[in-house]
């Protein structure tokens, strides 16, 4: 359960103001069909994060615990820095622009998520926790918690949330996780 909750929280925070959230806003404005867009986000994220979690679990099996501790710690610290850099709307792909809402969302989200901070976080979380399924479910849930309201409420959400403060909070969370990993501390933040 810890893997699910931490994965959900980390990815939800990292996703706020991310290029995929901006893409969700653009798709919502372009197509005005929230249900197919939400399903496109769900399927793209499940596939993308499932593959990322599998890669993370595979890497954890290949490397010893000491190497993983350093890789995870430094990786989370790098993610903290990355969270402080705002994404731009023009970072999204234009290839699926003429497709329907579901297909355009599926293709665009899958492609934009490749190498994104939430995908890299998924790799690191899967390497840290032994449950590929719970990490994938958690990171997907985190993506949905942030992107579905963006699709449903569009631009009003972007005006309510101070993105700079949210980026700082996400960076702080990644920095804490990185420091904990480097110090060899357990991620049992929730008392589980």
N, C-alpha and C positions, 0 to 999 in steps of 0.2 A: 504494500500500500504506500510505503514511503516513496518508492520509485515513481508511482503514479502522481502523487501530490507534488513532489519536488519538480518533476518533469513538467507538469501542468503550469505551476507557478513561474518557473524559470522561462519557459517559452512564451507564456502570456505576457509577461513583462517585457521580454525582448522583442516581441512582435509589435508592440504599440509604437506607431510611428515608423515601422519598418516598410521597406518597399512593397512587400506583399500586402500590407494593410492599405497602402496607397493604391495598389493595383485593385484591391477589392472596392475601394471608393470609386475608381474610374470605371470599373465594370458595372457597378450598380448604377452609375449615372448614364452610362452608354446604353445598357440593355433594359434597365428598369424591370428586371425579372429576378427577384431575390431568391426564390427557391432553387432554380437551376444553378444560380451562381453559388449558393451555399453548398449544394451537392457537388459542384465542380471543385470547390475548395476542399471539401471533405475527402473526396476520392484522391485528388492530387496529393494532399498532405499525407493520407494513409500510405500511399505507394512510396512517396518520396521519403517520408520519415521511417517507414518500415525498412526500406533499403539502407538508410543511414544508421538505424539502430542495429541492423544486422552487421554492417561494417564495423560499428563500434564494439559489438560483442565479439566479433572475429578478431579485432585488434587486441582486445583484452585477453583473449585466449593465447595469442601469439607472444605477447610481451609479458614479462614478469611483473609482479605487483609493484616493485620499486620503480621500474621504468614507467608503468602506467600512472603511478602517483605523480611523477614529475611531468609527464605529458599532460595529464588532466589538469594539474595545478597551473602550469604555464598556459595551457589552452583556455582555461576559464579566465585567467588574467588578461589574455589577449582579447577574449570576448568582451571583457569589461571595457577595454579601450575602444573596441569596435562599436559598442552600444552608444558611445558618446558622439559618434559621427552620424549626422542626420542623413537619411536616404532622400533621394530625389524622385519625383514622379516619373521622369523620363527614363528611369532605370529599367522599366518593364519592357517585355518583348512586344513587337507589333505583328508577329507572324499570324496569330489567330484572330486578328481584328475583324475579318469578314465572316467568321464562323458564328454559330448560334451561341447563346449565353453559356450553356453548359460546356460545350466543347472549347470555346474560347477561354473560359475560366480554367478548365482542366489542364489544357496545354500551357497557358500562360503561368498559372500557379506552379505547375511542376517545373517548368524551365526557370522561372525566377527564383524558386526555392533552392536550386542547385548552387551549392557554395555559400548560401545565405547563412547568417549567424544562427538562425533557429535550426537549420539543418546540421550545422557543425556542433551546436549545443546538443542535438539529438545523438550524434555520434559519441560525444563525450559522456553524456548521461548513460547511454547504453553500455559504454565501456566501464563506467563506475558501478552500475547496478546490474544484477544478474538476471533481470527480467526484461527480455526484449519486448514482450507483449505489453507490459505495464508502461515501459518508457514510450513505446510507440503510441499507446492509447493516451498517455499523459501529454505528450508533445502535440498530438493531434487535437486533444481537448483544449489545450492552451491556445492553439491557432484558431480554433472555432470560437472560443470565448471572446477573442478580440476581433476576429474578422466578420462574424455573423452580425453583431451589432453595427459594424461599419457598413455592411451591405444593407441592412434594414433602415438605418438612420442616416446613412450617408454623411454628409458634411457637418451636420450638427455636432456629431461626436468629436470631430477634429477641432472644433472651436471650444468645446468644454474642457478638454484635457490639455494641460500645459505639457507639451511633448518634451520640452527640455528637461523638466523635472522628472518625467517618467523615464527618459533615457538615463538620467543620473541614478535613479533608483535601480534600474536594470543593471547598470554598470556596477553599482555597489553590491548587488546580489551576486553577480558573477565574480567580483573581486573576493567576496567572503568565501564563496565556494572554492575559488582557486587557492586562497590562503589555507583553508581547511584541508584541501587535498595535499598541498605541499607540506603541511605540518603532520599529515597522517591522521587527521581527526575524522571521525565518522560523520556522515551527513545526516545523522539522526536528529535533525533539528526539531522534529515534531514529537519527540519523546516516544517514538515507536521502536 
